Amino acid sequence: MGGLVILVLVVGLLAILFVATWTVRRHGESDHVDPRWRPTEERFVDPATGRRMRVFLDDDGGRHYVHDGR
């Protein structure tokens, strides 16, 4: 019985981690482009997700990363 409880806890924790990795945004990542941001020519593949990202700059020099959709 105790082994079953541990198994359920481990499976639940793995499910939570799996969902969190797909829903939590990383530093500077956004799901939309603010009209005040200026696009750059820079694009890169995020090594953690494998997604192609496009880089935008704001007026304060901050960098924002938006999924390129490809």
QUIPEUR-V211757 format. One record per residue. BURIAL is I if it has 16 or more other C-alpha atoms within 10 Angstrom, else O. Layout:
BURIAL ; BURIAL
This chain:
O ; O ; O ; O ; O ; O ; O ; O ; O ; O ; O ; O ; O ; O ; O ; O ; O ; O ; O ; O ; O ; O ; O ; O ; O ; O ; O ; O ; I ; O ; O ; O ; O ; O ; O ; O ; I ; O ; O ; O ; O ; O ; O ; O ; O ; O ; O ; O ; O ; O ; O ; I ; I ; I ; I ; I ; I ; O ; O ; O ; O ; O ; I ; I ; I ; I ; I ; O ; O ; O
